[in-house]
Amino acid sequence: MNEKLLHSFPFRHRRAVAVAVIALAGAVGTSLAVTGGEALLKKPPVVKLDSTPVNRGGLEPASYANVAKAVSPSVVKIVTEIPGQTVSMQPGQGFGMDNPFFRQFFGGQLPEVRQAPEVGIGSGVIISSDGYIVTNNHVVKGADRVTVYLNDGRELHAKIIGRDPQTDLAVVKIDSKNLPAITFADSAKAEVGDRVLAIGNPFGIGETVTSGIISAKGRRPGLGLAYEDFLQTDAAINPGNSGGALVDIEGRLVGINTAILTRSGGFQGVGLAIPSDLVRTVVDSIVQYGKVVRGFLGVTIQKLTPSLADSFGLSDTTKGAIVTDVRPGGPAEKAGLKSGDVITEIDGKQVKDPSDISLSVAQMAPDSKVVMKVERNGKPMTIDAIVGKMPADYGNMMAQENGGGDNSSSLNNNDQGVLNGVAVADLDSATRRELNVPYRIHGAVITDVDPNSASARAGLKPGDIILEIDHHPVRNADDAVRLTQNATSKKTLVKLWSRGGIIYAVVDESHTPSS
Protein backbone atom coordinates (compact mmCIF):
# COMPACT_ATOMS: atom_id res chain seq x y z
CA MET A 1 0.00 0.00 0.00
CA ASN A 2 1.41 3.37 -0.99
CA GLU A 3 2.04 5.91 1.70
CA LYS A 4 -0.18 8.95 1.73
CA LEU A 5 1.45 12.37 2.06
CA LEU A 6 -0.48 14.97 3.98
CA HIS A 7 0.38 18.44 5.05
CA SER A 8 -0.69 19.11 8.61
CA PHE A 9 -2.73 21.87 7.03
CA PRO A 10 -4.29 24.68 9.02
CA PHE A 11 -7.54 23.65 10.60
CA ARG A 12 -10.00 25.06 8.04
CA HIS A 13 -13.76 25.33 8.08
CA ARG A 14 -16.65 27.25 6.66
CA ARG A 15 -19.31 28.54 8.96
CA ALA A 16 -21.37 25.68 10.38
CA VAL A 17 -19.40 23.16 8.33
CA ALA A 18 -17.31 20.31 9.75
CA VAL A 19 -13.54 20.50 9.46
CA ALA A 20 -11.35 18.02 7.58
CA VAL A 21 -7.66 17.50 6.95
CA ILE A 22 -6.80 18.46 3.37
CA ALA A 23 -4.18 16.50 1.44
CA LEU A 24 -1.34 18.33 -0.30
CA ALA A 25 -2.20 18.62 -3.98
CA GLY A 26 -0.31 19.72 -7.08
CA ALA A 27 3.06 21.32 -7.69
CA VAL A 28 4.26 24.64 -6.34
CA GLY A 29 4.37 27.78 -8.45
CA THR A 30 7.32 29.30 -10.22
CA SER A 31 10.31 30.67 -8.37
CA LEU A 32 10.05 33.96 -6.56
CA ALA A 33 13.69 34.77 -7.20
CA VAL A 34 14.43 37.84 -9.34
CA THR A 35 17.05 38.88 -11.84
CA GLY A 36 18.53 41.95 -10.25
CA GLY A 37 17.93 45.50 -9.16
CA GLU A 38 16.06 44.40 -6.04
CA ALA A 39 14.99 47.29 -3.87
CA LEU A 40 16.09 46.76 -0.29
CA LEU A 41 12.83 47.12 1.62
CA LYS A 42 14.03 46.54 5.16
CA LYS A 43 16.97 45.22 7.07
CA PRO A 44 16.61 41.53 7.95
CA PRO A 45 15.00 40.93 11.34
CA VAL A 46 17.37 40.75 14.25
CA VAL A 47 17.01 37.10 15.23
CA LYS A 48 18.74 35.46 18.15
CA LEU A 49 21.07 32.63 17.16
CA ASP A 50 22.84 30.17 19.42
CA SER A 51 24.94 27.87 17.24
CA THR A 52 26.48 25.79 20.03
CA PRO A 53 25.56 22.10 19.88
CA VAL A 54 22.93 20.85 22.29
CA ASN A 55 24.26 19.37 25.53
CA ARG A 56 24.11 15.61 25.03
CA GLY A 57 25.81 14.64 28.28
CA GLY A 58 24.37 13.73 31.65
CA LEU A 59 21.04 12.22 32.62
CA GLU A 60 17.84 13.09 30.81
CA PRO A 61 15.66 15.38 32.98
CA ALA A 62 12.44 14.01 34.39
CA SER A 63 10.52 17.01 33.04
CA TYR A 64 10.78 19.58 30.26
CA ALA A 65 8.36 21.97 31.94
CA ASN A 66 10.97 24.73 32.12
CA VAL A 67 11.65 24.47 28.39
CA ALA A 68 7.94 24.54 27.57
CA LYS A 69 7.36 27.58 29.80
CA ALA A 70 10.26 29.44 28.25
CA VAL A 71 9.32 28.75 24.64
CA SER A 72 5.50 28.84 24.71
CA PRO A 73 5.25 32.67 24.69
CA SER A 74 7.11 32.66 21.35
CA VAL A 75 4.55 30.39 19.67
CA VAL A 76 1.31 31.96 18.46
CA LYS A 77 -2.02 30.88 17.05
CA ILE A 78 -2.79 32.21 13.57
CA VAL A 79 -6.37 32.51 12.31
CA THR A 80 -6.91 33.28 8.64
CA GLU A 81 -9.97 34.22 6.62
CA ILE A 82 -10.21 33.41 2.92
CA PRO A 83 -12.99 35.18 0.98
CA GLY A 84 -15.84 32.93 -0.08
CA GLN A 85 -16.25 32.19 -3.77
CA THR A 86 -19.10 33.60 -5.83
CA VAL A 87 -21.20 30.76 -7.25
CA SER A 88 -24.48 30.48 -9.13
CA MET A 89 -27.48 29.58 -7.00
CA GLN A 90 -28.72 26.06 -7.69
CA PRO A 91 -32.36 25.13 -8.33
CA GLY A 92 -34.18 24.65 -5.06
CA GLN A 93 -31.94 27.14 -3.23
CA GLY A 94 -33.41 30.39 -2.01
CA PHE A 95 -37.04 31.34 -1.47
CA GLY A 96 -39.02 31.54 -4.71
CA MET A 97 -36.06 31.09 -7.03
CA ASP A 98 -37.80 28.22 -8.81
CA ASN A 99 -40.70 30.57 -9.63
CA PRO A 100 -40.34 32.25 -13.07
CA PHE A 101 -41.97 35.38 -11.64
CA PHE A 102 -39.05 35.97 -9.27
CA ARG A 103 -36.40 34.82 -11.75
CA GLN A 104 -37.51 37.46 -14.26
CA PHE A 105 -35.83 40.04 -12.04
CA PHE A 106 -32.51 38.26 -12.63
CA GLY A 107 -32.85 38.04 -16.42
CA GLY A 108 -34.42 34.62 -16.16
CA GLN A 109 -31.28 33.23 -14.58
CA LEU A 110 -30.56 32.09 -11.05
CA PRO A 111 -28.69 34.82 -9.13
CA GLU A 112 -25.11 34.47 -7.93
CA VAL A 113 -24.40 34.15 -4.23
CA ARG A 114 -21.18 34.52 -2.27
CA GLN A 115 -20.23 31.58 -0.10
CA ALA A 116 -19.26 32.08 3.51
CA PRO A 117 -15.56 32.82 4.15
CA GLU A 118 -13.26 29.92 4.86
CA VAL A 119 -11.53 30.15 8.24
CA GLY A 120 -8.23 28.43 8.94
CA ILE A 121 -6.23 27.93 12.10
CA GLY A 122 -2.49 27.36 12.19
CA SER A 123 0.55 28.27 14.25
CA GLY A 124 3.49 30.63 13.98
CA VAL A 125 6.73 31.50 15.76
CA ILE A 126 7.85 34.98 16.84
CA ILE A 127 11.36 35.48 15.47
CA SER A 128 12.02 39.12 16.38
CA SER A 129 10.99 41.39 19.23
CA ASP A 130 9.45 43.90 16.81
CA GLY A 131 6.78 41.54 15.52
CA TYR A 132 8.06 39.33 12.69
CA ILE A 133 6.50 35.87 12.75
CA VAL A 134 7.37 32.87 10.60
CA THR A 135 4.76 30.31 9.61
CA ASN A 136 3.96 27.99 6.70
CA ASN A 137 2.92 29.33 3.32
CA HIS A 138 -0.07 27.01 3.26
CA VAL A 139 -1.32 28.55 6.52
CA VAL A 140 -1.76 32.05 5.05
CA LYS A 141 -2.08 31.37 1.32
CA GLY A 142 -5.12 33.13 -0.14
CA ALA A 143 -6.02 34.87 3.12
CA ASP A 144 -7.22 38.47 3.07
CA ARG A 145 -7.31 38.68 6.84
CA VAL A 146 -4.76 37.26 9.29
CA THR A 147 -5.15 37.47 13.06
CA VAL A 148 -2.47 36.49 15.55
CA TYR A 149 -3.31 35.37 19.08
CA LEU A 150 -0.46 35.84 21.54
CA ASN A 151 0.25 33.70 24.55
CA ASP A 152 -0.65 36.63 26.84
CA GLY A 153 -4.18 36.79 25.43
CA ARG A 154 -3.75 39.68 23.01
CA GLU A 155 -5.35 39.49 19.56
CA LEU A 156 -3.57 41.46 16.81
CA HIS A 157 -4.05 41.96 13.08
CA ALA A 158 -1.11 40.73 11.00
CA LYS A 159 0.20 41.78 7.59
CA ILE A 160 1.61 39.18 5.19
CA ILE A 161 5.16 40.34 4.39
CA GLY A 162 5.90 37.61 1.86
CA ARG A 163 5.37 33.97 0.97
CA ASP A 164 7.64 31.33 -0.54
CA PRO A 165 5.72 28.40 -2.08
CA GLN A 166 9.04 26.76 -2.99
CA THR A 167 9.81 25.99 0.68
CA ASP A 168 6.31 26.40 2.17
CA LEU A 169 7.41 29.30 4.38
CA ALA A 170 5.84 32.71 4.95
CA VAL A 171 6.45 35.78 7.11
CA VAL A 172 3.76 37.91 8.73
CA LYS A 173 4.16 40.93 10.98
CA ILE A 174 2.19 42.37 13.88
CA ASP A 175 2.47 45.90 15.21
CA SER A 176 3.93 45.32 18.67
CA LYS A 177 7.22 45.73 20.53
CA ASN A 178 9.24 43.82 23.11
CA LEU A 179 7.85 40.48 22.03
CA PRO A 180 9.36 37.19 23.29
CA ALA A 181 11.37 36.18 20.21
CA ILE A 182 12.60 32.60 19.99
CA THR A 183 16.32 31.76 19.77
CA PHE A 184 17.44 29.85 16.68
CA ALA A 185 19.62 26.77 16.92
CA ASP A 186 22.06 25.73 14.20
CA SER A 187 20.04 22.89 12.68
CA ALA A 188 23.15 21.58 10.89
CA LYS A 189 24.49 20.60 14.30
CA ALA A 190 21.33 18.74 15.33
CA GLU A 191 21.75 14.98 15.32
CA VAL A 192 19.49 12.00 14.93
CA GLY A 193 18.41 10.97 18.42
CA ASP A 194 18.31 14.51 19.88
CA ARG A 195 15.27 15.13 22.06
CA VAL A 196 12.85 17.74 20.66
CA LEU A 197 9.51 19.33 21.60
CA ALA A 198 6.79 20.29 19.10
CA ILE A 199 4.69 23.30 20.13
CA GLY A 200 1.60 24.51 18.30
CA ASN A 201 -2.21 24.67 18.24
CA PRO A 202 -3.52 21.33 16.97
CA PHE A 203 -7.18 21.43 15.88
CA GLY A 204 -7.41 24.93 17.37
CA ILE A 205 -7.85 23.56 20.88
CA GLY A 206 -5.04 25.68 22.30
CA GLU A 207 -1.30 25.57 22.69
CA THR A 208 -0.03 22.02 23.02
CA VAL A 209 3.41 20.55 23.68
CA THR A 210 4.45 17.08 22.47
CA SER A 211 7.84 15.42 22.72
CA GLY A 212 9.95 13.06 20.65
CA ILE A 213 13.33 12.85 18.98
CA ILE A 214 14.85 13.80 15.64
CA SER A 215 14.29 10.55 13.76
CA ALA A 216 16.17 11.49 10.58
CA LYS A 217 17.67 14.43 8.71
CA GLY A 218 17.59 15.43 5.05
CA ARG A 219 14.22 13.86 4.28
CA ARG A 220 12.90 14.56 0.76
CA PRO A 221 9.47 12.89 0.69
CA GLY A 222 8.23 14.53 -2.51
CA LEU A 223 5.61 16.95 -1.22
CA GLY A 224 5.79 18.93 -4.44
CA LEU A 225 8.09 21.62 -3.04
CA ALA A 226 11.09 22.82 -5.03
CA TYR A 227 13.37 22.59 -1.98
CA GLU A 228 12.89 19.76 0.53
CA ASP A 229 15.33 19.02 3.34
CA PHE A 230 13.12 18.10 6.26
CA LEU A 231 13.92 17.01 9.77
CA GLN A 232 11.85 13.96 10.64
CA THR A 233 10.45 13.65 14.15
CA ASP A 234 8.14 11.36 16.08
CA ALA A 235 6.86 14.26 18.20
CA ALA A 236 3.13 14.40 17.44
CA ILE A 237 2.17 16.93 14.74
CA ASN A 238 -1.50 17.39 13.84
CA PRO A 239 -3.65 19.78 11.78
CA GLY A 240 -3.23 23.24 13.30
CA ASN A 241 0.41 22.53 14.21
CA SER A 242 1.52 23.84 10.82
CA GLY A 243 3.93 26.72 11.33
CA GLY A 244 4.62 25.81 14.94
CA ALA A 245 7.99 25.33 16.61
CA LEU A 246 10.20 22.27 16.88
CA VAL A 247 12.71 23.08 19.63
CA ASP A 248 15.62 21.28 21.27
CA ILE A 249 15.87 20.62 25.00
CA GLU A 250 17.44 24.04 25.48
CA GLY A 251 14.43 25.76 23.96
CA ARG A 252 16.06 26.76 20.67
CA LEU A 253 14.27 26.55 17.34
CA VAL A 254 15.53 23.67 15.17
CA GLY A 255 12.61 23.55 12.77
CA ILE A 256 9.16 24.74 11.67
CA ASN A 257 6.57 21.96 11.83
CA THR A 258 5.09 21.52 8.36
CA ALA A 259 3.78 18.11 7.34
CA ILE A 260 3.07 14.51 8.29
CA LEU A 261 3.48 11.24 6.43
CA THR A 262 0.44 9.06 7.03
CA ARG A 263 -1.76 6.31 5.68
CA SER A 264 -4.69 6.98 7.99
CA GLY A 265 -4.98 10.76 7.71
CA GLY A 266 -3.88 11.11 11.33
CA PHE A 267 -0.46 11.29 12.95
CA GLN A 268 1.44 7.98 12.72
CA GLY A 269 4.82 8.95 14.12
CA VAL A 270 6.34 10.64 11.06
CA GLY A 271 6.34 14.42 11.31
CA LEU A 272 8.35 16.75 9.09
CA ALA A 273 9.87 20.12 10.01
CA ILE A 274 11.76 22.66 7.88
CA PRO A 275 15.25 23.04 9.45
CA SER A 276 15.99 26.36 11.11
CA ASP A 277 19.00 27.13 8.91
CA LEU A 278 16.80 27.12 5.80
CA VAL A 279 14.13 29.10 7.67
CA ARG A 280 16.61 31.89 8.50
CA THR A 281 17.79 32.16 4.89
CA VAL A 282 14.26 32.43 3.49
CA VAL A 283 13.04 34.81 6.21
CA ASP A 284 15.97 37.19 5.75
CA SER A 285 15.31 37.42 2.01
CA ILE A 286 11.55 37.89 2.38
CA VAL A 287 11.95 40.69 4.91
CA GLN A 288 14.69 42.46 2.94
CA TYR A 289 13.17 42.20 -0.54
CA GLY A 290 9.57 41.08 -0.09
CA LYS A 291 10.47 37.95 -2.05
CA VAL A 292 13.09 35.21 -2.08
CA VAL A 293 16.28 35.95 -3.99
CA ARG A 294 18.04 32.68 -4.81
CA GLY A 295 21.39 31.72 -6.19
CA PHE A 296 21.56 30.21 -9.67
CA LEU A 297 24.14 28.12 -11.55
CA GLY A 298 22.19 27.21 -14.66
CA VAL A 299 22.66 23.44 -14.66
CA THR A 300 20.44 20.38 -14.76
CA ILE A 301 21.63 17.55 -12.54
CA GLN A 302 20.79 13.89 -12.07
CA LYS A 303 21.28 11.33 -9.32
CA LEU A 304 24.30 9.08 -9.70
CA THR A 305 23.45 5.37 -9.80
CA PRO A 306 25.93 2.46 -9.73
CA SER A 307 25.33 1.75 -13.43
CA LEU A 308 25.88 5.40 -14.37
CA ALA A 309 28.97 5.59 -12.16
CA ASP A 310 30.40 2.56 -13.97
CA SER A 311 29.65 4.14 -17.36
CA PHE A 312 31.43 7.32 -16.31
CA GLY A 313 34.44 5.42 -14.97
CA LEU A 314 33.86 6.36 -11.33
CA SER A 315 35.06 4.12 -8.53
CA ASP A 316 32.90 5.70 -5.78
CA THR A 317 29.21 5.18 -6.48
CA THR A 318 28.02 6.61 -3.14
CA LYS A 319 28.45 10.32 -3.83
CA GLY A 320 28.04 12.82 -6.60
CA ALA A 321 25.50 14.14 -9.06
CA ILE A 322 25.80 14.18 -12.86
CA VAL A 323 25.50 17.42 -14.81
CA THR A 324 23.14 16.58 -17.68
CA ASP A 325 22.71 20.06 -19.15
CA VAL A 326 24.45 23.44 -18.88
CA ARG A 327 22.43 26.52 -19.69
CA PRO A 328 24.09 28.60 -22.44
CA GLY A 329 25.52 31.83 -21.05
CA GLY A 330 24.81 30.84 -17.45
CA PRO A 331 27.22 30.96 -14.50
CA ALA A 332 28.10 27.26 -14.81
CA GLU A 333 29.01 27.51 -18.49
CA LYS A 334 31.13 30.62 -17.82
CA ALA A 335 32.98 28.67 -15.12
CA GLY A 336 33.71 25.78 -17.50
CA LEU A 337 31.28 23.18 -16.19
CA LYS A 338 30.23 20.69 -18.87
CA SER A 339 27.50 18.15 -19.44
CA GLY A 340 28.75 14.79 -18.17
CA ASP A 341 30.75 16.29 -15.29
CA VAL A 342 30.11 14.65 -11.93
CA ILE A 343 30.00 17.10 -9.01
CA THR A 344 31.26 15.34 -5.87
CA GLU A 345 31.68 18.29 -3.47
CA ILE A 346 30.31 21.80 -3.19
CA ASP A 347 32.05 24.26 -0.87
CA GLY A 348 33.71 21.40 0.97
CA LYS A 349 30.49 19.45 1.55
CA GLN A 350 30.06 16.00 0.04
CA VAL A 351 27.31 15.74 -2.56
CA LYS A 352 25.08 12.72 -1.96
CA ASP A 353 22.37 13.58 -4.49
CA PRO A 354 21.18 16.47 -6.71
CA SER A 355 19.18 18.09 -3.90
CA ASP A 356 22.42 18.77 -2.02
CA ILE A 357 23.51 20.99 -4.90
CA SER A 358 20.20 22.75 -5.52
CA LEU A 359 19.69 23.48 -1.82
CA SER A 360 23.22 24.78 -1.35
CA VAL A 361 23.19 27.04 -4.41
CA ALA A 362 19.69 28.35 -3.76
CA GLN A 363 20.77 29.59 -0.31
CA MET A 364 23.87 31.36 -1.66
CA ALA A 365 23.88 35.09 -2.25
CA PRO A 366 24.15 36.13 -5.90
CA ASP A 367 27.70 37.16 -6.87
CA SER A 368 29.18 34.87 -4.21
CA LYS A 369 31.82 32.29 -5.09
CA VAL A 370 31.19 28.56 -5.02
CA VAL A 371 33.92 25.92 -5.24
CA MET A 372 33.04 22.55 -6.75
CA LYS A 373 35.04 19.35 -6.92
CA VAL A 374 34.29 17.61 -10.20
CA GLU A 375 35.23 14.40 -11.97
CA ARG A 376 35.48 14.69 -15.75
CA ASN A 377 36.31 11.60 -17.81
CA GLY A 378 37.44 9.92 -14.57
CA LYS A 379 39.84 12.72 -13.63
CA PRO A 380 39.34 14.97 -10.58
CA MET A 381 39.36 18.74 -10.98
CA THR A 382 38.22 21.87 -9.14
CA ILE A 383 35.91 24.47 -10.69
CA ASP A 384 35.18 27.88 -9.18
CA ALA A 385 31.97 29.64 -10.22
CA ILE A 386 30.32 32.97 -9.43
CA VAL A 387 26.73 32.36 -8.41
CA GLY A 388 24.13 34.26 -10.43
CA LYS A 389 20.56 35.26 -9.63
CA MET A 390 17.79 32.87 -10.53
CA PRO A 391 15.67 34.68 -13.14
CA ALA A 392 12.15 35.47 -11.98
CA ASP A 393 10.84 34.33 -15.37
CA TYR A 394 13.04 31.23 -15.53
CA GLY A 395 10.01 29.02 -16.25
CA ASN A 396 8.90 31.31 -19.09
CA MET A 397 12.44 31.42 -20.50
CA MET A 398 12.48 27.63 -20.68
CA ALA A 399 9.08 27.62 -22.42
CA GLN A 400 10.26 30.16 -25.01
CA GLU A 401 13.10 27.81 -25.95
CA ASN A 402 10.57 25.21 -27.03
CA GLY A 403 9.24 24.77 -30.54
CA GLY A 404 5.66 25.52 -29.43
CA GLY A 405 2.77 25.71 -31.89
CA ASP A 406 -0.48 23.81 -32.12
CA ASN A 407 0.33 21.87 -35.30
CA SER A 408 0.20 18.12 -34.84
CA SER A 409 1.47 15.39 -37.13
CA SER A 410 2.26 11.71 -37.07
CA LEU A 411 5.86 10.82 -36.28
CA ASN A 412 8.27 10.30 -39.13
CA ASN A 413 7.88 6.79 -40.50
CA ASN A 414 11.57 6.46 -41.37
CA ASP A 415 12.04 4.11 -38.41
CA GLN A 416 15.32 2.26 -38.06
CA GLY A 417 16.30 -0.44 -35.57
CA VAL A 418 18.66 0.76 -32.83
CA LEU A 419 19.75 -0.29 -29.34
CA ASN A 420 17.60 -3.09 -27.98
CA GLY A 421 13.96 -2.97 -28.99
CA VAL A 422 14.04 0.72 -30.03
CA ALA A 423 12.96 2.32 -33.31
CA VAL A 424 14.10 5.85 -34.19
CA ALA A 425 13.50 8.54 -36.78
CA ASP A 426 14.95 11.91 -37.71
CA LEU A 427 13.77 14.84 -35.64
CA ASP A 428 12.00 17.00 -38.21
CA SER A 429 10.24 20.34 -37.65
CA ALA A 430 6.78 18.80 -37.37
CA THR A 431 7.91 16.32 -34.74
CA ARG A 432 9.74 19.08 -32.90
CA ARG A 433 6.50 21.08 -32.66
CA GLU A 434 4.46 18.04 -31.67
CA LEU A 435 6.83 17.08 -28.85
CA ASN A 436 7.60 20.70 -27.87
CA VAL A 437 11.35 20.13 -28.20
CA PRO A 438 13.63 23.17 -27.65
CA TYR A 439 15.37 24.46 -30.77
CA ARG A 440 18.82 23.83 -29.31
CA ILE A 441 18.09 20.09 -28.99
CA HIS A 442 19.21 17.87 -31.89
CA GLY A 443 19.14 14.10 -32.14
CA ALA A 444 17.06 11.07 -33.12
CA VAL A 445 13.51 10.70 -31.87
CA ILE A 446 12.44 7.34 -30.40
CA THR A 447 9.24 6.22 -32.13
CA ASP A 448 8.75 2.82 -30.51
CA VAL A 449 10.14 0.76 -27.61
CA ASP A 450 9.61 -2.96 -27.09
CA PRO A 451 8.14 -3.18 -23.55
CA ASN A 452 10.15 -6.37 -22.87
CA SER A 453 13.48 -4.92 -23.96
CA ALA A 454 16.52 -3.73 -22.02
CA SER A 455 15.80 -0.22 -23.34
CA ALA A 456 12.35 -0.25 -21.76
CA ARG A 457 13.86 -1.41 -18.46
CA ALA A 458 16.28 1.51 -18.68
CA GLY A 459 13.34 3.91 -18.94
CA LEU A 460 13.47 4.84 -22.65
CA LYS A 461 10.06 5.89 -24.02
CA PRO A 462 8.58 6.91 -27.36
CA GLY A 463 9.04 10.64 -27.79
CA ASP A 464 12.45 10.71 -26.07
CA ILE A 465 15.25 12.26 -28.12
CA ILE A 466 18.62 10.47 -28.24
CA LEU A 467 21.33 13.14 -27.95
CA GLU A 468 24.43 11.00 -27.34
CA ILE A 469 25.43 7.34 -27.36
CA ASP A 470 28.50 6.45 -25.32
CA HIS A 471 29.52 10.13 -25.23
CA HIS A 472 29.31 10.47 -29.05
CA PRO A 473 26.85 13.08 -30.38
CA VAL A 474 23.77 11.95 -32.29
CA ARG A 475 22.42 14.37 -34.92
CA ASN A 476 19.96 12.08 -36.69
CA ALA A 477 18.66 8.51 -36.93
CA ASP A 478 21.60 7.37 -39.06
CA ASP A 479 24.04 8.45 -36.31
CA ALA A 480 22.11 6.44 -33.73
CA VAL A 481 22.13 3.31 -35.89
CA ARG A 482 25.81 3.62 -36.79
CA LEU A 483 26.96 4.17 -33.19
CA THR A 484 25.01 1.21 -31.82
CA GLN A 485 26.06 -1.12 -34.64
CA ASN A 486 29.72 -0.36 -33.87
CA ALA A 487 29.30 -0.85 -30.13
CA THR A 488 31.16 -3.80 -28.57
CA SER A 489 29.89 -3.51 -24.98
CA LYS A 490 26.61 -4.93 -23.72
CA LYS A 491 26.09 -1.70 -21.78
CA THR A 492 25.27 1.50 -23.67
CA LEU A 493 25.26 4.97 -22.10
CA VAL A 494 22.51 7.07 -23.66
CA LYS A 495 21.93 10.79 -23.18
CA LEU A 496 18.29 11.73 -23.71
CA TRP A 497 15.99 14.71 -23.89
CA SER A 498 12.99 13.29 -22.07
CA ARG A 499 9.76 15.04 -21.08
CA GLY A 500 11.28 18.49 -20.91
CA GLY A 501 14.66 17.63 -19.36
CA ILE A 502 17.98 16.00 -20.17
CA ILE A 503 18.98 12.74 -18.47
CA TYR A 504 21.43 9.86 -18.81
CA ALA A 505 20.37 6.21 -18.95
CA VAL A 506 22.27 2.93 -19.19
CA VAL A 507 20.83 0.25 -21.44
CA ASP A 508 22.20 -3.03 -20.08
CA GLU A 509 21.71 -5.97 -22.44
CA SER A 510 23.89 -8.30 -20.38
CA HIS A 511 21.03 -9.23 -18.06
CA THR A 512 17.60 -10.55 -18.89
CA PRO A 513 14.72 -10.30 -16.41
CA SER A 514 14.03 -13.48 -14.45
CA SER A 515 10.89 -15.29 -15.40
C-alpha positions, 0 to 999 in steps of 0.5 A: 500500500502506498504511503499517503502524504499529507500536510498538517494543514491549518484547521479550516472550516466554513461557517457551520461546516465540519472541518477536515484535513486536506491533502497536499495537492499539485506542484508549487508555483514558479520561483520567486527569485528575481534577476537583479535590481532588487529594492532593499525594503528593510533590514533583515530581522534581528534574530537570536542565534545560538549555534552551540551544539545541544548538551548531550551529556548527563542524565535526561531530565524528568521534566521539560516543563521549564523548556515549555514555559520558556518557549511557549510565549514565542509560539502563536495561534494564527487565524486566517480568513479566505474570501468565499467564492461567488457561485451560481445559485442552484435550483431549489436554493433560495425562497421563490427562485424556482418561480419564473416570476421571481427569476424574471428580475434576474434576467431569467437566470438564477442569481449568484451568491457569495459563499461564507468565508473559509476560516483556517487555524495554524501556528506561527513563531515569533522570530524578532521582538518587533513583531516578525513571525514565521509560519507555513505558506499554506497557513496564510495562502489566499487569506485576506485577513490574518489574526495572531493570538499571543500567549498573553491573550492579546489578539492582533491583526497581522500583515503578510510580508511575503510567501515562498511556495518553494519551501512552504514558508511565509512571514507575517508581521504584527504591530507590537514591541518587546515580544518574546522572540525565539532563539534559533539553533544551528540545525546543521548541528542537530543529530538523529536521536536529539530530544525535541519538543513540538509546540503549536495549536492542533485542531485549534484547541489551544497551545499544546506541547508534544515530545519526541526525537529527531528521527532522521535528517535530510528527508525529501518525501516529494511533497511537491516543493522545489526545496525539501530538506526536512527534519523527521520527528516522532513528536506528534504533529497534527492539523493546526500545528503547521507553522509551529515550533520544533525546539531542542531541550534548550528551547532553541528553534531547530525547525518549523513543523510543516507536514506529516506522512500518514496512511490513515490521515492522522499522525502515525509517528512521522512528522516533518519540520523545515530546518531552522538554517533554511528558515533563517535564509528564506526569512531574511530574504523575504523581509529584505526584498519582499520575495526570495532571492536565490542563487543560480548556476544554470545546470540540470543535474541527475542522481548518480546510480551504480550503473551510471557511475560505472559508465562514467568510470567512477570508482565511488558510487556513493556520492556525486550528481551528474551534470546533464545540461548546462544553460548557455551563457549561465554561470556554470558555463562561464565557469567551465562546467560541462555536461557529463561532469560529476559534481562530488563536493560543493564548498567542501560538503560532500554531494550525496544527491542532486538536492544537495547541490540545488539546496546549497546554491539556492541559499547562496547570495548572488555574486558569491563564489562557489567551489566545486570538486568535479570528476570529468572523464574519470579525472578529478578537478576543481571548478570555481563559479560565481553564483548568479541570480535565478531569473524570476521568469526562468520558467517562461524562458524555458518555455520560449526555448521550445518549438511551441505551436499547435500543429500536430502530425504523425511521427516520421515513418523512417524508423530504423532499428537501434539499441535493444527494442528501439525504433528511431527517426529523424527529428524533423520540424513537425515532430519538434513542434508536436513534442515541444522540443527546444530548438537547441536540442538535436538528435534522433527521436524514439518512435517505438520501444519494445516493452520487454526490452533492455531499453524499456527497463532503462526507462526509454520511451517513445518521444524521447530524443537520443542526444548522445550514445557512449559520449558520441553526439547523435544528430539524426537517426543514421548516427544512432544506428551507426553508433550502436552497430559499432558498439562492442559492450553490452552496456550502452550509455545514452543521453536523452531529452525526455519530457522536458529535461535532459537525463542519462540512462544505461541500457544493459543488455547483459542481463535478462529479467528473471521469469 
